[in-house]
């Protein structure tokens, strides 16, 4: 099913413009530009979804690395480049199904509630989805959360996050350079 961004309640000047910028970022452009574009998308998501934190993580050698982070600024919870044990993360638990992708109030979920004591901050509403590359590999996750449960959390925000994760995966796949073919023809070029 193809999701139209307008079906999710966005105006042309809203997230659509920012996601369009993400889509035009190509492998020919620098990683810095792509990273800035993803950061802008995360900021727009944070504002649109009324969340305190939105981040993009990568799973590397048994660790979760925060690659891009958008916070409200008042309460710094995670920062770009920080890492922790993947198995202990909520991200891994979402990917393998031990936690749901959408929690209106994380305290109401028995598994999430039991994990709250391990965190240096509270989590209210939590929405997370894997970033899955074309080859089926899970790159990491796109996550968002608020410190307190939202009054009226929107389950459609999960679709928005999933669509953004797919676009992010497309850009990440586009950055991968294909290896040169092993058998290169021995062409002789001769002037006319």
KALIN-V547001 format. One record per run of one state. SS is the DSSP state (helix for helix, strand for strand, loop for the rest). FROM is the first residue (numbers start at 1). TO is the last residue. If there is no record, write none. Layout:
# KALIN-V547001
SS	FROM	TO
SS	FROM	TO
This chain:
# KALIN-V547001
loop	1	4
helix	5	8
loop	9	14
helix	15	24
loop	25	30
helix	31	49
loop	50	52
strand	53	60
loop	61	62
strand	63	71
loop	72	82
strand	83	85
helix	86	88
loop	89	89
helix	90	95
loop	96	101
strand	102	103
loop	104	105
helix	106	108
loop	109	109
helix	110	118
loop	119	125
strand	126	132
loop	133	137
strand	138	145
loop	146	155
helix	156	175
loop	176	192
